[in-house]
Amino acid sequence: MLKKARKNGNFYFVFPLVIMAVLFYSSAQTYETQSQLSLLERLLSNEPFKETLENVSFQYADDVVSIEEKGYFSFVEFFIRKLAHFGSYFLLGSGFFLSLLPKIKTIGFAAFFSWLSATGYAGMDEFHQMLTQDRTPLFQDVMLDSFGALTAILLCCLIFSRTKRRAL
């Protein structure tokens, strides 16, 4: 039964559902609830790589992101949060792809609909954040999420096309 669920993609569809539930729960929390600043202050009390990171400064949305503007721990937390955006949508995109490929049977269409689904969910997730107190929805986060999903989907396409060639 498990083998059949894997073959038809149903097994892999559970994975994106779990990720979407976690993302929904996460978006319903306020920034203060999610903040890991006190943990970072304990774990990184000696501020490793601060001298190197002080040279990093860029604009994300309407904010300047730098140690000078945000402080060391908020700067590090910013990167952790954005890595979480990229990583969660990387997993979501690959889960959608693995569940749709057996049903659609064309790599290109499976990739397109997987990316569209992940990007659509990213947009809805940011809308959900707009309804949550003390959260800021950002179009830039949707772009980052979409890029995370696209990266995973393209990697899956590459792997599937190479394994298909080897089978021939």
Protein Blocks (a to p, Z undefined) as FASTA:
>chain_A
ZZmmmmnommmmmmmmmmmmmmmmmmmpcfklmpcklmmmmmmmnoghklmmmmgccdeh
jbccdfklnopklmmmmmmmmmmmmmmmmmmmmmmmmmmmmmnopaklmmmmmmmmmmmm
mmmmmmmmmmpghiacdfklmmmmmmmmmmmmmmmmmmmmmmmmmmZZ
